[in-house]
Amino acid sequence: MAEKDVRPQDAGEYKIPEAVTSIIERLEAAGHEAYAVGGCVRDMLLSREPNDWDITTSAKPEQVKAIFRRTVDTGIEHGTVTVVMDHANYEVTTYRVDGVYLDGRHPSGVTFTASLSEDLKRRDFTINAMAFHPKRGLIDLYNGREDLKQGVIRCVGAANERFSEDALRILRAFRFAAQLGFAIDEETLEAAKALAANLELISKERIATELVKLLTSDHPEEFMHMYEAGVTKYVLPEFTACMETEQNTPFHSFNVGVHTMRVVCGVRADRVLRLAALLHDIAKPKTKTVDENGRAHFYYHAKLGAKMAGEILRDLKFDNDTIRRVTHLIEYHDDRRIYGGEDGLTFADAERGRRKIRRAMNRIGSEDFLLLLELMRADANGKLEKPNEGTELALRGLDEAERYYGEILAAGECISLKDLKITGRDLIAMGYTPGPQLGEKLNELLLAVVDDPSLNTREALAARAKEGL
């Protein structure tokens, strides 16, 4: 396929950073070709701010390093050198042709080439296979610009070949569809369905990265299209089980999977929050029972769900802090004491409400308390096709819980040991022996203060502590 410039005046329509222009000009002054390429060109055409700017060039890595004073060998074996300019990093990669993909993940090697068209031909999607020059304009060999206009994700060349080379591209197709609000081309979608099993060859870390990008996009509902394409069976089979689990209760209009996606779409694009929403009911298929009236129950699904979510996230190589926070939200997402107590009613008065929320903050912790309330709101809103009185009651209770939470923080009321006006050293000085008894007494005093903040003085706590000696 011959290279073609798409209207030279395109060069004047778009502005690229001065550092990128400088890198291109210096490479060309040394006798090489160079273009901005890939995702930055796509985002530029969409009037989005690129996260980073990549440059492709006919120069070999050692030639690039000879031209620029500050470089880092970030992927030298694949032709990539990072050029440091104006306190920013720019990846400069030599035109290359990938070798044969033997494992569905990695090319057997790369061969450098002098042809831009050969380099663009190896890329995943048409919208990512465009190059741009500040003077010559756009190089668009695969009609990526038209696909941008039409809102289509389409593989470069034969979709079966692109997905056979690297199965992660299947997830990337859904991820780009979610981030851009695009549809996946029919041939590309059919190839994704046919080759979805190859995702089992992909590292868990790479899968997790794509899932998070999809979930935190403007269109996380694209996850449902992944299910319809048979992809979740290989990356999150537990969700596939959710889609196959009916709820059969008067409190739910949807199966577990559809309800889950309504909750995901009902919370902010926060990484921890969206992961918790995706996994909050993950244990329902395992805990479902049906009584003699045909009504389903999911006893202790939150507790088991927290355990399952931890296992899933560990398998996907998430960090410990994310796992801790997500599983904590899941464990308490169905704790109705937070918004009214065992009777399911909203708080009768402010004092009772503040006491309940102090207890909840003590039980759950205050770090992600607002995230938990947001998850619970989305859960309540996502249960029924048409909200009913129960929905409104739950939402009212959650609004009250948030108001009391704010009042408790503003008043500096004690909800944890670090805020208690007496310490373990104080108790030891009074005659307590270090050990379990000491911890039990501190917790006893803390719970008393949680119920009655006026007790949080050293004198009042010391008097109560002496009663136990």
Secondary structure, DSSP 4 states (H G I P E B T S, - for coil): ----EE-TTHHHH----HHHHHHHHHHHHTT--EEEETHHHHHHHTT---S--EEEESS-HHHHHHH-SSEEEEEGGGTEEEEEETTEEEEEEE-EEE--BSSSSSBS-EEE-S-HHHHHHTSSBGGGSEEEETTTEEEESS-HHHHHHHTEE-BSS-HHHHHHH-THHHHHHHHHHHHHT-EE-HHHHHHHHHHGGGGGGS-HHHHHHHHHHHHTSS-TTHHHHHHHTT-HHHH-HHHHHHHT----STT-SS-HHHHHHHHHHTS-S-HHHHHHHHHTTTTHHHH-EE-TTS-EE-TTHHHHHHHHHHHHHHHTT--HHHHHHHHHHHHHTT-GGGGT-TT-PPPSSHHHHHHHHHHHHHHH-STTHHHHHHHHHHHHHTS-SS--HHHHHHHHHHHHHHHHHHHHHHHT---SGGG-SS-HHHHHHHTPPTTHHHHHHHHHHHHHHHH-GGG-SHHHHHHHHHTT-
